[in-house]
Amino acid sequence: MYPTVELYVDGRFIPAGKGRASEPIYNPANGQVLSELPHASKAELDEALVAAARAFPSWRDTSPLERSGILRKTAELLRERIDALSEIMTLEQGKPLAESKGEWNHAIEIFEWCAEEGRRVYGRVIPSRSLALDHLTVHEPVGPCAVFTPWNFPALTPARKVAAALAAGCTVIIKASEETPASAVEIMRALHDAGLPKGCAQLVLGVPSAVSERLIASPSIRKVSFTGSTPVGKHLMKLSIDGLKRTTMELGGNAPVIIFDDADYDHALATLAGGKFRNAGQVCISPARYFVHESLIDRFTTDVAQRAAALRLGDGRESDTNMGPLANSRRVDAMERFLADAESRDGKVLTGGKRVGNAGNFFEPTVVTGLNQDALLFSEECFGPIMPIAPFATVDEAIEKANAVAAGLAGYAFTRSVENARTAMRRIKTGMVGVNTLAVSSPETPFGGVKESGHGYEGGIEGLHAYLDTKLVSLS
């Protein structure tokens, strides 16, 4: 069921083999080895760089219509293969099959959207001060790109970066997560089968620091895009300084949720009880810190704890599984660290709080109350299935608590009041705000954060323009 994991360099697939450095890929549901991950050698990284630089002029000059056709064909192939692709994702990442299929549908829609929007990269004419002079702006692809993606969304995140880069006319080298590589391999396979020219998109795997340092140091790389933790993002930005390479950084989140006293209670409960435990909470825009009006908090904590306790943990391939395992054992250790800190501060665990079983990376959906804002669950990104809940009395108090962390990726508010909605929209300091919804990500909308959550956007026109230079032409 799980495919051979291969590098993709200059139009050819390269599997693991004798004498090549490699590492095992584990199924997070049972700890069994799925396959071997081949590490790209320095020579193969250099070959990928040479190929990306060589292919760039031709791909840059390929018409947007022809580029669009290849991206649309890629989307068609992925859609035809979606059942097998969903199985692969669940095996390597752990999320339930329904979530895997939903992610693949989103990734496919990104390819479709970029295929169409890449044909509409418009410049503009700027009125000049003289009839003898014309000012025009044109957009040109920035050049070969190095992009780095994490393990929590192994198809969606590569699709965002690869499809936008190719639609803009750039060539791209992707370093996918060593823990969930097969989804990225299948994207490369679909691009290859769709007729993408050699060198335009390539996949390398291996030790993250060794790969990133070699790729970013190359003068041929003109753009770096990274999704992952804030410390790693800062390190990659430092590596990018010497060449003044453009960067897009989608970094950590710690999303606040404010439930006002006038919220549609049933809607808020259903939305948050389900949304928090999607992908076992391993979502950068997952609602992370819950601030509930004091008039609702007792009711909300009781109800959400009951819903969390009713979720069934299990292998994502089982039809009755509501929440799969965490992606790796490190995340289970992290959950125990957060719970130990909560217990040391007299936090009350209403449900959950423990790892489950002797095989796989399972941790119970957990609800915690009674903590102050200095607790780890309120000050650091948990990135797991733990829901900390605290009360607030006034709107100003809620906003102050929401903005009390360095992260600023997504934030949410639930209210029936236009005034409260506007307050949340204007005063929550995040790159995205959802009012009465958690749906802040789609192919046509910009996705990105502020403060320690990074800079730049993926998705929407903004995400496409991140791979383009703007040139002014003055014509006399």
C-alpha positions, 0 to 999 in steps of 0.5 A, a space after each residue: 500500500 505504501 510506495 517506494 520513496 524516491 528522490 526526483 532530480 532532473 526528471 528522474 526518480 532515484 530510490 534508496 539503494 545499497 551504499 546510500 544514506 537512508 532512514 526508516 519511515 514509520 507508521 505513527 499508528 503502530 510504529 512499524 516501518 513503512 519504507 526507507 527514506 533515501 538521503 540526497 547526496 551533496 552531488 545530487 543536491 548540486 545536480 538539482 541546483 544545476 538542473 533548476 538553473 538550466 530549466 528556468 529560462 525555458 520555463 520562464 519563457 513558456 507561455 502561461 497557457 502552456 504552463 496552465 495546461 501542465 498544472 491542470 493535467 497534474 490536478 486531473 491525475 491527482 484526482 484520478 489517484 485520490 483514493 490511493 493517495 489518501 491511503 498513503 497519507 494516512 499511513 505516513 501521517 496518521 490522520 483519518 482517511 476522511 481528513 486525508 481525502 479532504 487535504 488532497 482535494 484542497 491540494 488539487 484545487 490549489 493546482 487548479 486555481 494556480 493553473 487558471 490564475 497564472 494566466 492572469 498575472 496582469 501588469 498596469 499602465 501608470 499615467 505619466 506626467 508627459 504625453 511622450 512618456 509611458 509608465 508600465 509595470 510588468 511581473 517576471 518570475 523571480 527565478 529558481 526557488 528552494 521550498 521546505 515543507 513540514 509533516 503535518 500537511 504533507 500534500 497541501 503545503 507542497 501544493 501551495 508552494 510548488 503550484 504557485 512557483 510553477 504557475 509564476 514561471 519559476 523552477 522549484 526544488 522542494 525538500 519535503 519532511 523526512 517523516 511524511 515524504 510519500 505524498 510529495 513524491 506522488 505530487 512529483 509523479 503527477 507533475 512528471 506524468 503531466 509532462 513537466 519539463 526536466 528540472 522544473 520541479 525536483 524533490 530532495 530528501 535528507 537531513 534538514 540542516 544539510 539540505 537547507 544549508 546547501 540549497 540556500 547557499 547556492 547563488 542560483 536560488 532566488 527565493 526561499 519559502 518555509 513552513 514550520 517552527 519559528 526558530 527554524 524559520 529564523 535560522 533559514 532567514 539568516 542563511 538567506 541574508 548573504 544572497 538577499 534572497 526573497 523569503 516567505 515564512 509561514 511559522 508557528 501559531 498559537 491561535 486565540 479563540 474568543 467566545 463572547 457572551 452573545 455567541 451562537 452557543 450551539 454553533 460555537 460548541 460544534 465548530 470548536 469541539 470538532 475543529 480543535 481535534 482535526 489532525 489531532 490538533 497538529 494544525 498551525 491555525 488550530 484554535 489553541 487558547 480558549 477565552 470564554 465569557 464568564 457567563 458561559 464558561 461552566 457550560 462550555 467546559 462541561 459540554 466540550 469535555 463530553 464531546 472530547 471524551 466521546 471521540 474514538 482514537 484509532 488507526 486512521 484507516 478504520 472507518 470509526 476513527 475520529 482522531 488518529 495518532 500524533 505524527 511522531 513520538 516527540 509530539 507525545 512527549 511534548 503533550 506530557 510536558 504541557 500536562 505536567 506544567 498544567 498540573 504543577 500549576 493546579 490546572 484541572 484536567 476535565 478529560 483526557 491527559 494521557 498517552 494511550 496504548 503501548 504502540 503508536 503515538 496516541 494521546 487522549 483529547 484533553 480539556 484543561 481549566 484553571 490555568 493562568 496566562 503564564 502556563 505553557 498551554 497559554 504561552 507556547 504553541 501546544 500543537 496537539 489535542 489539548 484545549 486550555 480554557 480560561 474565562 474573561 469578563 470584558 471585551 478589552 480583557 479578552 483582546 488583551 489575552 488574545 494578543 498576549 503571545 508573540 505568535 500572530 498567525 490566526 485568531 477566531 471569535 464567536 459572536 452575534 454582535 456586529 460590534 464585537 465582530 468588528 472589534 475582533 477583526 480590527 484588534 486581534 493581531 493576527 494575519 487571519 481572523 475567522 469570525 464564527 468560522 474556522 475556515 480561513 484557508 482556501 486556494 483563492 485567499 492569502 494565508 500568512 501571519 504577522 509578528 513571530 508567525 512570519 511574513 509573506 503569504 501563500 494562496 490567493 493573488 498574494 501567494 502567486 505574486 510572492 514568486 514574481 518580481 515587479 519591474 517598472 518600464 518607462 518608455 519614451 
